[in-house]
Amino acid sequence: MGRCSCGAVHYRMTASPVFVHACHCTWCQRETGSAFALNAMIETEFVDLLAGVPEEMTLPSASGRGQIVLRCGVCRVALWSHYAGAGRKVAFVRVGTLEKPGACPPDIHIFTSTKLPWVVLDGWVPVVPEYYDWREHWPASSIARREAMATKR
């Protein structure tokens, strides 16, 4: 279960995330106003809206291809995004909007070449300087889900 700050939008994830990124790029730092963004990748079909309707807005991204961010229209909290690479099939849910964010720890730290110097990573999950090859880091179950998404229209 998750929600925005004011409670106007509620949602739930009906499956576990495919993979969870802690992104330390400067773009995510700016967008979140924090040291990194924590995003749980999940098939959009497994994100059920329970209350409210988030507003979509298109924002630029470091890739130059943009992203669609879904926000509460009242408090403006970002709930999830769709990035150009995966399109609308995948939602990148903001872990901090979950009722139990501790249930979605990062599976990998990405773009650590630009992480803030006071963020200390202990290496309990992979740490990569930029992006990564999913085939090297995702478990077999996540790869199977990716392949299933690729066959759906």
C-alpha positions in Angstrom: 0.0 0.0 0.0 1.1 3.5 -0.7 -0.1 7.1 -0.8 0.8 10.7 -1.2 1.4 13.0 1.7 -2.1 14.5 1.9 -3.9 11.1 1.3 -5.8 12.1 -1.8 -4.2 9.3 -3.8 -3.8 5.8 -2.5 -2.4 2.8 -4.4 -1.2 -0.7 -3.9 1.3 -2.9 -5.6 -0.2 -6.4 -6.1 3.2 -8.1 -6.8 6.7 -7.6 -5.5 9.0 -5.3 -7.4 11.0 -6.6 -10.3 14.1 -4.7 -9.0 14.8 -1.7 -6.8 17.2 1.0 -7.8 18.9 3.6 -5.5 19.8 6.2 -8.1 22.5 8.7 -7.1 22.6 10.7 -10.4 22.5 14.4 -10.1 19.2 14.5 -11.9 17.5 12.3 -9.2 19.2 14.4 -6.5 17.6 17.5 -7.9 14.2 16.0 -8.5 13.9 14.5 -5.0 15.8 17.2 -3.1 17.7 14.4 -1.5 20.9 12.3 -1.9 19.3 9.7 -4.2 16.0 8.4 -5.5 14.7 4.9 -4.5 12.5 3.4 -7.2 10.8 0.0 -7.2 10.4 -1.2 -10.8 7.1 -3.1 -11.2 4.8 -3.9 -14.1 2.3 -1.1 -14.3 -0.5 -3.7 -14.4 0.4 -4.5 -10.7 -0.1 -1.0 -9.5 -3.8 -0.6 -8.5 -5.2 2.8 -7.8 -7.4 2.7 -4.7 -8.3 6.4 -4.4 -7.8 9.5 -6.4 -6.3 10.0 -9.8 -2.7 11.1 -10.1 -1.9 13.8 -12.6 0.7 13.1 -15.3 3.4 15.5 -16.2 6.3 15.1 -18.6 9.7 16.1 -17.2 13.0 16.1 -19.0 15.5 13.4 -18.0 19.3 13.0 -18.3 18.8 10.6 -21.2 17.1 13.3 -23.2 14.1 11.1 -23.7 12.1 12.4 -20.8 9.9 10.7 -18.2 6.2 10.8 -17.3 5.8 11.5 -13.6 2.5 10.7 -11.8 1.8 13.1 -8.9 -1.0 13.8 -6.5 -2.8 16.8 -7.9 -3.2 18.3 -4.4 0.1 17.8 -2.5 2.2 17.3 -5.7 4.1 14.3 -4.3 5.5 12.1 -7.1 4.2 8.5 -6.7 5.7 6.8 -9.7 7.3 7.4 -13.1 7.4 5.9 -16.6 10.7 6.2 -18.3 11.1 6.2 -22.1 13.1 3.0 -22.2 10.4 0.9 -20.6 7.4 3.0 -21.5 4.2 2.6 -19.7 4.6 -1.1 -19.1 6.9 -0.4 -16.1 6.2 1.9 -13.2 9.1 3.2 -11.1 7.3 3.5 -7.8 8.8 6.0 -5.3 9.6 3.7 -2.3 9.2 6.5 0.1 5.5 6.7 -0.7 4.9 3.1 0.5 3.4 2.5 3.9 6.3 0.1 4.6 9.2 1.5 2.6 11.6 -0.7 4.6 10.1 -3.7 2.7 11.8 -2.5 -0.5 15.5 -2.1 0.1 17.7 -1.3 -2.9 18.9 -4.2 -5.0 21.6 -2.0 -6.6 23.1 1.5 -6.3 23.4 3.2 -9.7 25.2 6.3 -10.9 27.4 6.4 -7.9 30.0 8.3 -9.8 28.0 11.4 -8.8 26.8 10.3 -5.3 27.3 12.8 -2.6 30.6 12.3 -0.8 29.0 11.9 2.6 26.9 8.9 1.4 28.8 5.8 2.5 27.8 2.6 0.8 28.8 -0.6 2.6 28.6 -2.9 -0.5 25.9 -5.1 0.9 24.2 -4.7 -2.6 26.0 -4.0 -5.9 27.4 -0.5 -6.4 28.0 0.6 -10.0 29.4 4.0 -11.2 26.8 4.5 -14.0 24.0 2.3 -15.2 24.3 -1.5 -15.5 23.6 -4.6 -17.6 20.4 -6.1 -16.1 21.5 -9.5 -17.3 24.4 -9.4 -14.8 22.4 -8.3 -11.8 18.8 -9.3 -11.9 17.7 -12.6 -10.4 16.2 -15.2 -12.8 12.6 -14.4 -11.6 13.0 -10.8 -12.6 14.5 -11.7 -16.0 11.5 -14.0 -16.6 9.1 -11.1 -15.7 11.0 -8.8 -18.1 10.7 -11.4 -20.9 6.9 -11.7 -20.2 6.5 -8.0 -20.5 8.3 -8.0 -23.8 5.8 -10.4 -25.3 2.8 -8.4 -24.1 1.4 -5.6 -26.3 
